[in-house]
Amino acid sequence: MSDPDRIPAAQLPPGTVGRAGKWAVGNRDGEYFAVSRRCRHQLADLSKGSLDENGCLVCPWHQARYDVRSGTMVEGPRGLLGYHGPTPGYTQLVRGYAQVLKLKVKKALRRGDDVVVE
């Protein structure tokens, strides 16, 4: 039986994100991280997101960006529902409550052939 809070390390080469149970787990240039999977904007699955050039986790729906060390939303979102584009007042509102409702952050460590969330 597999542990839901682990993912094979082979599925996480540098610059990628995957899913380990309720966690989005990624590899920032050899440093693993784990954060809660649901975006604070519209609950998109962050394990389907990507990492940008600064190592921030980018939401796959509206490109909100998160610092994976603190769980803080550092930018975004850029859209609402099916719309992708500027939403100035709305974006500030979402960023405001996302400062209070940060992503949960856990340690993710390599254990043998797996990356395990602790």
PyMOL commands that set and color helices and strands:
alter all, ss='L'
color gray80, all
select helices_A, chain A and resi 9-11+46-48+88-100
alter helices_A, ss='H'
color red, helices_A
select strands_A, chain A and resi 6-8+17-20+23-28+31-36+50-51+57-58+65-66+73-75+79-80+83-84+105-106+108-111+114-117
alter strands_A, ss='S'
color yellow, strands_A
deselect
rebuild
show_as cartoon
